[in-house]
Structure formats: structure tokens, C-alpha cells
């Protein structure tokens, strides 16, 4: 089970926690295949885990006996099943790592066991293809001396994920025992997550559950889609409530009960109220004042054109997360304030959209 957020094993994110147990740099890396990767080829799976290795390099490692599948040497083309065990041995030169980067972090909470960060828009959680620098993982390596390595050296302390352009609450574990305890809460659906989203359109029902099955899009591998039950499809459930209606737009409270990759983005699109400025799912990467007012866009490149943009990334924010403290057992709730672009968009909607639709 994975919390909603960035794509699992690739950036966006969502999302982890995979059942991964990574040993120290001199030991084999032991992996338990999660449901999301059922049916994947071994070389493809390892390519997602170790994005700084080419497929050819990983195939050579597999062919040379550097990978064991359930205790036996596999072929690169072998298809994985849920709960398969992989033991991967990389030489020191081959082992991936992260260079610390002095990047700003907004810390919402910190104790000796875990850290809560308000992730900024545009920050990838950990390195992947096309995103080797400027990651949350690199910033964490710089700011904190000790972090868990349960999820591997590319994911120090990272228990779950958020997509690149999704802002808000994310939990970071300081050691492996704490990481496993928090991960278990996610896997058992004990963590309560609440998101805010600005969507185009207003749902027919003021509140409801969305229950579907989801799978990877057959033609665009970066996307997920609603699909029939069976095969690699996974159940996905979201509760939603319309917090404010602006005629042609709405502010939504979203509570994912499962944690599938891109679940909230797909579910909002599924009920015909897609999240605004979601390039991947609606093909438009920004919401403008002129869109809301239904006026002509200013001359491209002009100062008026620049100021016309309200938000230039999907309007999705991980607002609140509630879990039990992994040591004391006390229930704790963490909130991340709405970011400036989100607030700016809401303010404009409140002062203009209602006026246009009274």
C-alpha cells in the first residue's frame, strides 16, 4: 500500500512506502516487491529503484549473479510477483548516493524520532531520471546528521511521497525502527490524510465517496487511469467534500482512504472536476485570471501576461496528516499552511468568479 503522492519509484510522486529493507553500503540490498510492481520485469523494476544506472548496466549485474530472486539467479526478463524477494549486490562504485545540497526547508515539527516538512512546489522528493539535483532527499542530507536508510540511500528518511508539484506535509524518519513503525501505520491505513485542491467544475454531490480501480495508462506510462477490476488494477477510494463553490470552480477537501499513485488527480478527473493546472492530466499547466474572467489572454510575454498567471502547477496541497507518535503512541496532527499561489488563486476566485455567476 502506498500513500498518495509522487509516483511510486519514479518521479511524482505518491508514492512508497515500498517494503524495502536496505542494508549498509557493504551489504546486499534486500527488497520485497510491492503490489505496484507486480508484473514488472526485474530490470525495469531495478531501473526505477536505481535511476542513475542504465538498463544495460543493471542487466549486466543480473547476468553476472549480482541479483538473486527468492534465492535463485533470475533472467533480466523475469516478471515479478507481489512479495518476491530480491537481493541486489552493487560494488561500492556502483552504489547510488546523494550529494547534500543546502536547500531551504520549512520544518513543521521535529523531535529525536522524526521530522515533519512542508514540501515546496517543484521539489522532487528523491532523485530520478531527469531530477538528480534540487531534491528533498539532498536537502535532508544537508540539514540532518542521521536519517533512516530503510528505503535505500536515494531516499534517506523518506517514509512516503508527494508529487513534484504537490505541496504540503511529508514525514521523515530519523532511524530505521521509527521508519518501519510509521510505514506500518501507512500500510494499515491508520494515517489520516487531508488534501486541499482547486478543481475546474463543481461536483454534482456536495460530498461523496469515489471508489474505482486504477492501473498504469497503457500508452503513457507516467499516467494512471481508472480501469476495470482485475489484472494489475488496484482499488482506490477517496472521500471528497466541496468546501467552497465558485460557479465554474471549487475548493475541495479530499481524504484518500487508499494511497495509489496520482489517486486524487485521477479521481477528480474521473468525476469531471479535474484539478486545475495539472499538465499531465488536463494538458494545461497554469490557471489564469483571464480563464476565470473568461476574457482574452494578454499579449504573450508582456508584463500583463506574466501577472495574469495565478498558479502554474497542479493546485493540490497535502494540508493535514494525523498519525500516532511511533514511540509515545500519542495521536498527533500536523498542518501545512496553504502556499501563496494557492491562496492567491482562492482570493481571485472569491472576488471574481462568484460575481460573474450570481
C-alpha positions in Angstrom: 0.0 0.0 0.0 1.3 3.4 -0.8 0.4 6.9 0.5 -0.9 9.2 -2.2 1.7 11.2 -3.7 4.5 11.1 -6.2 4.7 8.1 -8.5 6.0 5.0 -6.7 9.7 4.5 -7.5 9.7 7.3 -10.1 9.1 10.9 -10.0 5.6 12.0 -8.7 5.3 11.2 -6.7 2.9 9.4 -4.1 4.3 7.1 -3.9 6.2 4.4 -1.1 6.4 3.1 1.4 7.7 0.1 -0.5 8.5 -2.9 1.6 12.2 -2.2 1.2 15.0 -3.1 3.6 18.3 -1.6 2.5 21.4 -2.7 4.4 24.6 -0.8 4.9 26.8 0.1 1.8 29.0 -3.1 2.2 26.0 -5.5 2.3 23.4 -6.7 -0.2 20.3 -4.6 -0.6 17.2 -6.7 0.2 13.9 -5.7 -1.5 10.4 -7.1 -1.1 8.4 -6.4 -4.3 5.3 -4.3 -3.5 1.9 -4.7 -5.3 2.5 -1.6 -7.5 5.4 -3.5 -9.3 3.6 -6.8 -9.8 4.2 -7.9 -13.4 7.2 -5.7 -14.0 10.4 -7.0 -15.5 13.3 -7.2 -12.9 15.5 -4.9 -15.0 12.7 -2.4 -15.3 12.0 -2.5 -11.5 15.6 -2.1 -10.6 15.9 0.8 -13.1 13.2 2.6 -11.2 15.0 2.0 -7.9 18.4 2.9 -9.2 17.8 5.7 -11.7 21.5 6.5 -12.2 22.1 3.1 -13.6 21.3 2.3 -17.2 19.1 -0.7 -18.2 22.2 -2.3 -19.8 24.3 -1.8 -16.6 21.6 -3.5 -14.5 21.2 -6.3 -16.9 24.9 -7.0 -16.7 24.7 -7.0 -12.9 21.8 -9.5 -13.1 23.6 -11.7 -15.6 26.8 -11.7 -13.5 24.9 -13.1 -10.5 24.6 -9.8 -8.6 20.8 -10.3 -8.2 19.0 -13.1 -6.5 15.3 -13.7 -6.8 13.9 -15.7 -3.9 17.4 -17.2 -3.5 18.0 -18.1 -7.2 19.6 -16.2 -10.1 16.9 -14.8 -12.5 16.9 -13.6 -16.0 16.5 -9.9 -16.7 13.2 -10.5 -18.4 11.7 -12.4 -15.4 8.3 -10.9 -14.4 8.0 -10.1 -10.7 5.2 -11.1 -8.3 4.0 -9.4 -5.1 6.2 -10.3 -2.2 9.1 -11.7 -4.3 12.4 -11.1 -2.5 15.3 -9.6 -4.4 18.9 -9.4 -3.0 21.0 -7.0 -5.0 24.7 -6.6 -4.7 26.3 -3.5 -6.2 30.0 -2.7 -6.0 30.9 0.4 -4.0 31.5 2.3 -7.2 28.0 1.3 -8.4 26.1 2.1 -5.2 24.0 5.2 -5.6 24.2 8.0 -3.2 23.1 11.6 -2.8 25.2 14.7 -2.5 23.9 17.0 0.2 22.5 20.4 -1.0 22.0 23.5 1.1 18.3 24.0 0.1 15.7 25.7 2.3 13.3 23.5 4.2 10.2 24.6 6.2 10.2 22.4 9.3 6.7 22.0 10.8 7.8 19.6 13.6 11.0 17.9 14.8 11.9 15.6 17.6 14.6 12.9 18.1 12.5 10.4 16.2 11.0 12.1 13.1 10.7 15.3 11.2 7.7 16.9 9.5 8.4 19.1 6.5 6.2 21.4 4.4 7.4 20.4 0.9 7.6 23.2 -1.6 6.2 23.1 -5.1 8.6 22.0 -7.8 10.8 19.9 -5.4 11.1 16.3 -6.3 11.2 14.0 -3.2 14.2 12.0 -4.3 16.4 11.6 -7.4 15.0 10.0 -10.5 15.5 10.3 -14.2 15.7 14.0 -15.1 15.7 15.1 -11.5 19.1 14.4 -9.9 19.6 17.7 -8.1 17.4 20.0 -6.1 15.6 17.1 -4.3 14.1 16.9 -0.9 16.4 14.0 -0.2 19.5 16.1 -0.9 18.2 18.9 1.3 17.6 16.4 4.1 21.1 15.0 3.8 22.5 18.6 4.3 20.3 19.6 7.2 20.2 16.4 9.3 23.0 14.2 10.6 21.0 11.0 10.9 18.2 9.6 8.8 16.8 6.2 8.2 18.1 4.2 5.3 15.2 1.7 5.3 14.1 2.9 1.8 17.6 3.0 0.4 20.4 5.5 0.1 18.5 7.5 -2.5 15.6 8.0 -0.1 17.1 9.0 3.3 14.4 9.1 5.9 11.6 9.2 3.4 8.5 7.3 4.5 6.1 8.4 1.8 6.0 10.7 -1.1 4.3 13.7 -2.7 4.3 14.6 -6.4 6.8 17.2 -7.6 4.3 20.0 -7.7 2.2 18.9 -4.8 2.9 20.9 -1.7 2.4 20.1 2.0 3.0 17.7 4.8 5.6 14.9 4.5 7.1 12.7 7.2 10.8 12.0 7.6 12.1 9.2 9.9 15.4 9.6 11.7 16.1 5.9 12.1 15.1 2.5 10.7 13.0 1.4 13.6 10.9 4.6 13.5 10.7 4.4 9.8 9.2 0.9 10.0 6.7 1.9 12.7 5.4 4.8 10.7 5.4 2.8 7.5 3.2 0.2 9.2 0.7 2.9 10.0 0.5 3.9 6.4 0.3 0.3 5.2 -2.5 -0.4 7.7 -4.4 2.8 6.7 -4.2 4.2 10.2 -2.8 7.5 9.0 -5.5 10.1 8.2 -4.6 12.4 5.3 -6.5 15.5 4.2 -5.7 17.4 1.0 -6.9 20.7 -0.5 -7.5 21.0 -4.2 -8.9 23.6 -6.6 -10.8 22.0 -9.4 -12.5 23.1 -12.6 -16.2 22.5 -12.2 -18.3 21.6 -9.2 -19.2 18.0 -8.2 -22.9 17.2 -8.5 -22.9 15.9 -4.9 -21.6 18.1 -2.1 -19.8 15.1 -0.6 -19.4 11.5 -1.6 -17.0 8.6 -1.9 -15.2 7.7 -5.1 -14.4 4.0 -5.4 -12.6 2.8 -8.5 -9.8 0.5 -9.7 -6.7 2.1 -11.1 -3.8 1.0 -13.2 -1.0 2.4 -15.3 -2.1 4.0 -18.6 -1.3 1.6 -21.4 0.2 4.3 -23.7 1.5 7.0 -21.3 3.5 5.2 -18.6 3.7 8.3 -16.4 -0.1 8.4 -16.1 -2.6 6.4 -14.1 -6.2 5.7 -15.1 -9.4 4.3 -13.9 -9.9 0.8 -15.2 -11.9 -2.4 -14.7 -11.2 -4.7 -11.7 -8.6 -7.5 -12.4 -5.1 -7.9 -13.6 -2.8 -5.2 -12.1 -5.7 -2.9 -11.2 -5.7 -1.7 -7.6 -8.7 -0.5 -5.6 -8.7 3.2 -4.9 -11.1 5.1 -2.6 -11.4 8.8 -1.8 -13.9 10.8 0.2 -14.5 14.3 -1.0 -16.3 17.4 0.2 -16.9 20.6 -1.6 -15.6 23.3 0.8 -16.4 26.3 -1.5 -18.1 26.7 -4.8 -17.2 29.4 -7.3 -19.6 28.7 -10.1 -17.1 27.1 -12.6 -14.5 26.2 -10.0 -14.5 24.7 -6.5 -12.3 24.2 -3.5 -12.3 20.6 -2.4 -11.4 18.7 0.8 -10.0 15.3 -0.2 -9.5 12.4 2.1 -7.7 9.4 0.4 -8.5 6.1 2.1 -6.1 4.3 -0.1 -2.8 5.6 -1.4 -2.5 4.9 -5.1 -0.1 6.8 -7.4 -1.9 10.0 -8.6 -5.1 8.8 -6.9 -6.5 12.2 -6.1 -5.6 13.7 -9.5 -7.2 10.7 -11.3 -10.3 10.6 -9.1 -11.0 14.3 -9.6 -10.7 13.9 -13.3 -12.9 10.8 -13.2 -15.9 12.8 -11.7 -15.4 15.5 -14.3 -13.9 18.1 -11.9 -10.1 17.9 -12.7 -7.6 19.7 -10.6 -6.6 23.0 -12.3 -3.2 23.4 -13.9 -2.5 19.7 -13.9 -0.3 19.4 -17.0 -0.2 15.6 -17.0 -4.0 15.0 -16.8 -5.6 18.0 -18.4 -2.8 19.3 -20.6 -2.9 22.8 -19.2 -0.1 23.8 -16.8 -1.5 27.0 -15.4 -4.7 28.8 -14.3 -5.0 32.5 -15.3 -7.1 35.4 -14.3 -8.4 35.6 -17.9 -9.5 32.0 -17.6 -11.7 32.8 -14.6 -13.0 36.1 -16.0 -13.4 34.5 -19.5 -11.6 37.4 -21.1 -8.9 37.4 -23.8 -5.4 36.5 -22.7 -2.9 39.4 -22.6 -0.1 39.5 -25.2 2.2 36.6 -24.6 5.4 37.7 -22.9 4.1 41.0 -21.8 4.1 42.1 -18.1 0.3 41.8 -18.1 0.7 38.2 -19.4 3.0 37.3 -16.6 0.7 38.8 -13.9 -2.2 37.0 -15.5 -1.0 33.7 -14.2 -2.4 32.7 -10.8 -1.0 29.2 -10.3 1.4 27.3 -12.6 1.3 23.8 -11.2 -1.4 21.4 -10.1 -3.5 23.0 -7.3 -3.1 20.2 -4.8 -1.8 20.6 -1.3 -1.3 18.0 1.5 -2.9 20.1 4.2 -3.2 17.8 7.2 -1.8 14.5 8.4 -2.7 12.6 11.6 -0.8 9.6 13.0 0.3 8.1 16.2 3.7 9.0 17.6 5.8 5.9 16.9 7.2 5.9 20.4 4.7 7.5 22.8 1.6 6.4 20.9 0.0 9.8 21.2 -2.1 11.0 18.3 -0.5 13.9 16.5 -1.9 16.1 13.8 0.3 18.3 11.5 -0.9 21.0 9.2 0.9 22.9 6.4 -0.4 26.4 5.6 -1.7 26.9 2.1 1.1 28.2 -0.2 1.0 31.7 -1.7 0.0 30.6 -5.2 -2.9 28.6 -3.8 -4.1 31.5 -1.6 -3.7 33.9 -4.5 -5.9 31.7 -6.7 -8.6 31.4 -4.0 -8.7 35.1 -3.3 -9.2 35.8 -7.0 -11.9 33.2 -7.3 -13.7 34.6 -4.3 -13.7 38.2 -5.6 -14.3 37.5 -9.3 -15.8 34.1 -10.0 -18.9 34.4 -7.8 -19.5 37.9 -9.1 -19.6 36.5 -12.7 -22.1 33.8 -11.8 -24.6 35.3 -9.4 
